[in-house]
């Protein structure tokens, strides 16, 4: 009995131990249904930030591997003094108002040429001469014929006077006097004919000599010894002009002024002329003439500006910029102030607004500006830029704010 009771108590102890072990393996459903743990919240945050980080990394990689756009830049700067006081700026060229392509009046081989480029000649000087031996021979024959005609006319005159004297004394008939009179007048006509023939020969000889039509400077020599020249170059082997010459005292600047600004220009208006060859020098001048017609294709009016003093350094066909200055009265009322300018081709339009792109540490920065006067290839900037700002010239249509750029050339205005 005692043994059974002891054995039952042992079995109950074993059963309690097993129950306690199983209770440790039971799932706590209340704990499972509770709020998420801290690690789950970090996991959710990671899933949210991962696309953002990936996109930012993609943009950085693309930005680094995308090549920079090579651009030219200009530096915004101030104009002061007379440069800032100009009413209008136009560009043009130095043109000689007295200029000619000198050619021969006859066709022939060039036998002699006496000038080179840069030589100065006086009106009537011999520039060149054609082969003219045949013309000279013809001229000599004509001169000899004229001498013979003069001798015949002298003999006819003596006979006429003799017959007239005999007739007055009644020693000859009218028939002899009439014949002597006719012979005398015929001899006189022969003299006139020979003189005309000699003039023709002299003109032919003179046409073989090329002379300077006015005093000036030889600019271009088109032909050389042994070449065929002609009044009109009818064949590829012939030259029409022997030299090109110009009167250097007739140099003027011909500038095209837009129709919208022509009202700012008046005859006699003072000007400053700046040649591209000498950008630091300023030549004084004034408006000589406004040509009374417009160029419909370019919407411009041709204006001629004369130099107050001609300088030997000024040459035909040089590029020039003309600053049209205000009148003295207006200049006193409106004193010159500093003007901030950039090159006009730096301006562009975005969303209907005038903008420029500044080059800033390798990136393009879109900047809205307010433009003022057009000063030739420059434009006044009244708002949006400061002196020293570097602006991109001729920005591409697809250029955007923040694009990478690389400066390849910096241009002074």
C-alpha positions in Angstrom: 0.0 0.0 0.0 2.7 2.3 0.9 4.6 1.4 -2.2 1.6 2.3 -4.4 1.1 5.5 -2.7 4.7 6.4 -3.1 4.6 5.4 -6.7 1.5 7.6 -7.3 3.1 10.6 -5.7 6.1 10.0 -7.9 4.0 9.9 -11.0 2.2 13.1 -10.1 5.6 14.9 -9.6 6.7 13.7 -13.0 3.4 15.0 -14.5 3.8 18.5 -12.9 7.4 18.7 -14.3 6.2 17.9 -17.8 3.4 20.4 -17.6 5.8 23.2 -16.5 8.1 22.4 -19.5 5.2 22.6 -21.9 4.0 25.9 -20.5 7.3 27.4 -21.4 6.8 26.5 -25.0 3.3 27.9 -25.2 2.9 31.0 -27.6 1.9 34.2 -25.8 -0.8 35.5 -28.1 -1.3 38.6 -26.1 2.3 39.6 -26.5 2.2 38.8 -30.2 -0.8 41.0 -30.7 0.9 44.0 -28.9 2.6 47.1 -30.6 5.6 46.5 -33.0 9.0 46.6 -31.6 11.7 49.3 -32.1 13.5 47.2 -34.7 10.4 47.0 -36.9 10.0 50.8 -36.8 13.6 51.2 -38.0 12.9 48.7 -40.7 9.9 50.7 -42.0 12.0 53.9 -41.9 14.8 52.2 -43.9 12.3 51.1 -46.6 11.1 54.7 -46.9 14.6 56.3 -47.0 16.1 53.7 -49.4 14.5 55.1 -52.6 15.4 58.6 -51.6 19.0 57.7 -51.0 19.1 55.7 -54.2 17.7 58.6 -56.3 20.2 61.1 -54.7 23.1 58.7 -55.4 21.9 58.3 -59.0 21.8 62.1 -59.5 25.3 62.5 -58.1 26.6 59.7 -60.3 24.9 61.1 -63.4 26.2 64.6 -62.6 29.7 63.3 -62.2 29.8 61.2 -65.4 27.9 63.8 -67.6 30.5 65.9 -69.5 30.6 69.7 -68.8 29.3 72.0 -71.5 32.1 74.1 -72.9 31.2 77.8 -73.0 32.6 81.2 -73.8 32.1 83.8 -71.1 32.1 87.6 -70.9 32.8 89.7 -67.8 30.3 92.3 -66.7 32.0 95.6 -66.4 31.4 99.3 -66.0 31.8 101.9 -68.8 32.7 105.3 -67.6 33.3 108.8 -69.1 32.4 109.3 -72.7 31.8 105.6 -73.2 28.9 105.8 -70.7 27.5 109.0 -72.1 27.0 107.8 -75.7 23.6 108.1 -77.2 24.0 105.3 -79.6 26.7 102.9 -80.9 26.9 101.5 -84.4 29.5 99.4 -86.3 30.8 99.9 -89.7 33.9 100.1 -91.9 36.4 102.7 -93.0 35.7 103.5 -96.7 37.6 105.8 -99.1 35.1 108.0 -100.8 37.5 108.5 -103.8 38.7 105.1 -104.9 39.2 103.6 -108.4 40.2 100.4 -110.1 42.6 101.8 -112.7 42.6 99.9 -116.0 44.0 100.4 -119.5 41.9 101.9 -122.2 43.4 99.5 -124.8 44.2 95.8 -124.9 47.9 94.8 -124.8 50.8 93.3 -123.0 52.0 95.1 -119.9 55.5 96.4 -120.8 56.2 98.5 -117.7 54.8 99.2 -114.3 56.2 101.9 -112.1 54.4 101.4 -108.7 54.0 99.0 -105.8 51.5 98.7 -103.0 51.7 101.7 -100.7 53.3 104.0 -103.2 51.8 107.5 -103.5 51.2 109.0 -106.9 50.1 112.4 -108.2 47.4 112.9 -110.7 48.8 112.3 -114.2 51.8 110.2 -113.1 52.5 107.2 -115.3 51.5 104.0 -113.5 52.1 101.5 -116.3 52.6 101.2 -120.0 51.5 98.6 -122.6 53.4 97.3 -125.6 53.0 100.2 -128.2 55.7 100.0 -130.8 53.1 99.6 -133.6 51.2 102.7 -132.3 54.4 104.7 -132.1 55.3 103.7 -135.7 51.8 104.8 -136.9 52.2 108.0 -135.1 55.5 108.7 -136.8 54.0 108.0 -140.2 51.1 110.4 -139.4 53.5 113.1 -138.4 55.5 112.7 -141.6 52.2 112.8 -143.6 51.2 116.0 -141.8 54.5 117.6 -142.8 54.0 116.7 -146.4 50.4 118.1 -146.3 51.8 121.3 -144.9 54.3 121.5 -147.7 51.6 120.9 -150.3 49.4 123.5 -148.8 52.3 126.0 -148.9 52.9 125.3 -152.6 49.1 125.6 -153.3 49.0 128.9 -151.4 51.9 130.4 -153.4 50.3 129.3 -156.7 47.0 130.8 -155.6 48.6 134.2 -154.7 50.5 134.2 -158.0 47.4 133.5 -160.1 45.4 136.2 -158.2 48.1 138.8 -158.8 48.3 137.9 -162.6 44.5 138.1 -162.8 44.5 141.6 -161.3 46.9 142.6 -164.0 44.9 140.8 -166.7 47.7 138.4 -167.6 45.8 135.2 -166.9 42.3 133.7 -167.5 39.7 133.0 -164.8 40.1 129.3 -165.4 43.7 129.3 -164.0 42.7 131.4 -161.0 39.8 129.0 -160.3 42.0 126.0 -160.5 44.6 127.6 -158.2 41.9 128.5 -155.7 40.5 124.9 -155.6 44.0 123.4 -155.2 44.8 125.7 -152.4 41.6 124.8 -150.4 42.1 121.2 -151.1 45.6 121.4 -149.6 44.3 123.1 -146.6 41.7 120.3 -146.1 44.5 117.8 -146.5 46.4 119.5 -143.7 43.3 119.3 -141.4 42.8 115.6 -142.3 46.4 114.8 -141.4 46.2 116.7 -138.1 43.1 114.7 -137.3 44.9 111.5 -138.2 47.8 112.5 -135.9 45.3 113.1 -133.1 43.9 109.6 -133.5 47.4 108.2 -133.4 48.3 110.3 -130.3 45.2 109.1 -128.5 46.0 105.5 -129.4 49.5 106.0 -128.0 48.1 107.7 -124.9 45.7 104.9 -124.3 48.7 102.5 -124.1 49.9 104.6 -121.1 48.1 104.2 -117.8 48.1 107.3 -115.7 46.9 108.1 -112.2 43.4 109.6 -112.4 43.9 111.5 -109.1 46.4 111.9 -106.4 46.4 109.0 -103.9 47.9 105.8 -102.7 48.3 102.5 -104.5 46.3 99.8 -102.5 46.5 96.7 -104.7 48.5 95.8 -107.7 46.5 93.4 -109.9 48.8 92.8 -112.9 52.5 92.5 -113.5 55.0 92.6 -116.4 54.1 90.5 -119.4 50.5 90.0 -118.5 47.7 90.8 -120.9 45.4 93.6 -119.8 42.2 94.9 -121.3 39.5 97.4 -120.5 37.1 94.5 -119.8 38.5 91.1 -118.8 36.9 89.2 -121.6 39.2 86.2 -121.2 40.6 84.5 -118.2 44.1 85.3 -119.3 43.5 89.1 -119.2 43.3 91.5 -116.3 40.7 94.3 -116.2 42.4 96.5 -113.5 46.1 97.1 -113.2 46.0 98.7 -109.8 43.5 99.8 -107.2 44.2 103.2 -105.7 42.4 105.6 -103.2 42.6 109.1 -102.0 43.5 108.6 -98.3 42.3 112.1 -97.4 38.7 111.0 -98.3 38.5 108.3 -95.7 35.2 108.1 -93.8 33.3 105.5 -91.7 30.1 104.1 -93.1 28.0 102.7 -90.3 24.6 101.0 -90.4 22.2 102.5 -87.9 18.9 100.6 -87.2 15.7 102.3 -88.3 14.4 102.4 -84.7 17.4 104.5 -83.6 17.9 106.7 -86.6 16.0 109.6 -84.9 18.9 109.8 -82.4 21.4 110.7 -85.2 21.6 114.2 -86.8 24.0 115.7 -89.3 26.9 117.4 -87.5 26.5 115.3 -84.4 29.9 114.7 -82.7 31.2 111.1 -82.7 34.0 109.0 -81.3 35.5 106.5 -83.7 37.2 103.4 -82.3 39.0 101.1 -84.7 39.2 97.4 -83.9 42.9 97.6 -84.9 43.5 100.3 -82.2 41.0 99.7 -79.5 42.7 102.1 -77.0 42.6 105.1 -79.4 39.6 107.3 -80.0 39.3 109.4 -83.2 37.0 112.4 -83.1 34.6 112.9 -85.9 31.1 114.0 -86.8 28.1 112.9 -88.8 28.6 114.1 -92.4 25.6 112.5 -94.1 22.6 110.3 -93.5 21.8 108.5 -96.8 18.1 109.1 -97.5 17.2 105.5 -98.0 16.9 102.4 -95.9 18.0 98.8 -96.4 14.8 96.8 -96.2 16.6 93.5 -95.7 18.5 94.7 -92.6 16.2 97.5 -91.5 19.2 99.9 -91.3 20.1 103.4 -92.6 23.6 104.1 -93.9 25.3 106.9 -92.0 28.6 108.5 -93.1 31.0 109.8 -90.4 34.0 112.0 -91.3 37.2 112.2 -89.3 38.1 115.6 -87.9 41.7 114.8 -88.5 43.1 112.0 -90.8 45.7 109.8 -89.3 48.1 107.8 -91.4 47.4 104.7 -89.3 43.7 104.7 -90.5 43.4 102.4 -93.5 40.5 101.5 -95.8 38.3 98.6 -94.9 39.2 98.7 -91.2 36.4 97.7 -88.9 35.2 100.6 -86.7 32.8 101.3 -83.8 31.1 104.7 -83.8 29.9 106.2 -80.5 27.3 108.9 -81.3 27.8 111.5 -78.6 25.0 113.8 -77.2 25.0 117.4 -78.1 26.9 119.8 -75.8 23.8 121.2 -74.2 22.4 117.7 -73.4 25.8 116.6 -72.2 25.8 119.4 -69.7 22.3 118.5 -68.4 22.9 114.8 -68.3 26.4 114.2 -66.9 28.0 110.8 -67.7 27.5 108.0 -65.1 29.0 104.6 -65.0 27.1 102.0 -67.1 27.2 98.3 -66.4 27.5 96.4 -69.7 27.8 92.9 -71.1 28.0 91.5 -74.6 24.5 91.5 -76.2 24.7 87.8 -77.2 24.8 86.8 -73.5 21.1 87.8 -73.3 18.4 85.1 -73.8 14.8 84.6 -73.0 13.2 82.0 -70.6 9.5 82.0 -69.9 9.1 85.4 -71.5 11.8 87.0 -69.3 15.2 88.3 -70.2 17.9 86.3 -68.5 21.5 85.5 -68.5 23.4 82.4 -67.3 26.2 83.2 -64.9 29.2 80.9 -64.8 29.6 80.1 -61.1 32.2 77.6 -59.9 31.6 75.3 -62.9 27.8 75.5 -62.9 25.3 77.6 -64.8 23.2 79.9 -62.7 20.1 81.4 -64.4 19.7 85.1 -63.5 16.8 87.4 -64.5 18.1 90.8 -65.6 16.7 94.1 -66.9 18.4 95.4 -70.1 18.8 99.0 -71.1 20.5 100.7 -74.1 22.1 98.8 -76.9 25.6 100.0 -77.4 26.7 98.3 -80.5 27.6 94.7 -79.6 27.1 95.6 -75.9 24.0 96.0 -73.9 23.4 98.0 -70.7 22.3 96.0 -67.6 20.3 98.1 -65.1 19.4 95.2 -62.7 20.4 91.6 -62.0 24.2 91.7 -62.4 27.3 93.2 -60.7 30.6 94.2 -62.1 32.9 91.1 -62.4 30.0 88.6 -62.9 30.9 86.1 -65.6 28.1 85.5 -68.0 27.9 82.7 -70.7 27.8 83.9 -74.3 25.3 82.5 -76.7 23.8 80.0 -74.2 22.3 76.9 -75.7 18.6 76.6 -75.8 18.7 73.5 -73.6 20.9 75.0 -71.0 19.3 74.9 -67.5 20.0 76.3 -64.1 22.6 74.0 -62.4 24.1 72.5 -65.5 27.8 71.9 -65.4 29.8 74.1 -67.6 33.5 74.6 -68.5 34.9 77.9 -69.5 37.0 77.7 -72.6 37.4 81.4 -73.4 36.9 84.7 -71.6 36.1 87.6 -74.0 36.5 91.2 -73.2 33.7 93.4 -74.5 
